[in-house]
Amino acid sequence: MSAARRPLYGREKVLQLLRGLIRLYYSHFRLAVAEINGTAGMLLWDGEALVGVTTFEIRENQIYEIHHILNPDKLVYIQQLQIKG
């Protein structure tokens, strides 16, 4: 999976993308809500392995930006923090 080439704008477009990604790639994965770097986030687990992290920038009670962390080196570090934490 690679990063989106262009930003998405609007609630419906973002929801449509997330629904499609979940259906296509993540139906057998486990999601957990977490605080990541002081902001709301989700951890995506495949068994015991952390395979993705999503963080949300919230402004005026709405999701303003969504960031995905897929870099394996960063995921190993975050997984170690979650196990210790």
C-alpha positions in Angstrom: 0.0 0.0 0.0 1.3 3.5 -0.7 0.3 7.0 0.4 -2.5 8.9 -1.4 -1.2 11.0 -4.2 -3.6 13.9 -3.5 -5.3 15.1 -0.3 -9.0 14.2 0.0 -11.4 16.9 1.1 -14.9 16.5 2.5 -16.5 14.1 4.9 -18.1 11.9 2.4 -14.9 11.4 0.3 -12.9 10.5 3.4 -15.5 8.1 4.7 -15.8 6.5 1.3 -12.0 6.0 1.2 -11.9 4.6 4.7 -14.8 2.2 4.1 -13.2 0.9 0.9 -9.8 0.4 2.5 -11.3 -1.4 5.5 -13.3 -3.7 3.2 -10.4 -4.3 0.9 -7.4 -4.7 3.2 -8.4 -4.8 6.9 -11.5 -7.0 7.4 -9.5 -9.6 9.4 -7.5 -7.0 11.3 -8.1 -5.7 14.8 -8.4 -2.0 15.5 -7.6 -0.4 18.9 -8.2 3.3 19.9 -5.1 4.9 21.3 -3.5 8.3 22.1 -0.6 8.8 19.7 1.7 11.8 20.3 -1.1 13.5 22.3 -3.8 13.1 19.6 -6.5 10.6 18.9 -5.5 7.6 16.9 -6.1 4.0 15.9 -3.7 1.1 16.0 -4.2 -1.6 13.3 -3.0 -5.1 14.4 -2.6 -8.3 12.5 -2.3 -10.9 15.2 0.5 -9.6 17.5 2.1 -7.3 14.9 1.3 -3.6 14.6 0.8 -3.0 10.9 -0.5 0.5 10.8 -1.2 3.6 12.9 -3.7 6.3 12.0 -3.8 9.7 13.8 -6.4 12.4 13.5 -5.9 16.1 13.7 -9.1 17.5 15.3 -10.2 21.1 14.8 -13.5 22.6 15.9 -14.8 19.1 16.8 -14.2 17.8 13.3 -11.5 15.6 11.8 -9.3 18.1 9.9 -6.4 15.8 8.8 -5.8 12.0 8.9 -2.2 10.7 8.9 -1.2 7.1 8.4 2.1 5.6 9.6 3.1 2.5 7.6 6.9 2.7 7.9 8.0 -0.6 9.5 10.7 1.0 11.6 8.3 3.5 13.1 5.7 0.7 13.7 8.2 -1.4 15.6 9.0 1.6 17.8 5.3 2.4 18.4 4.5 -1.3 19.1 7.3 -1.4 21.8 5.8 1.8 23.4 2.4 0.2 23.5 3.7 -3.0 25.1 5.6 -1.0 27.8 2.8 1.5 28.2 
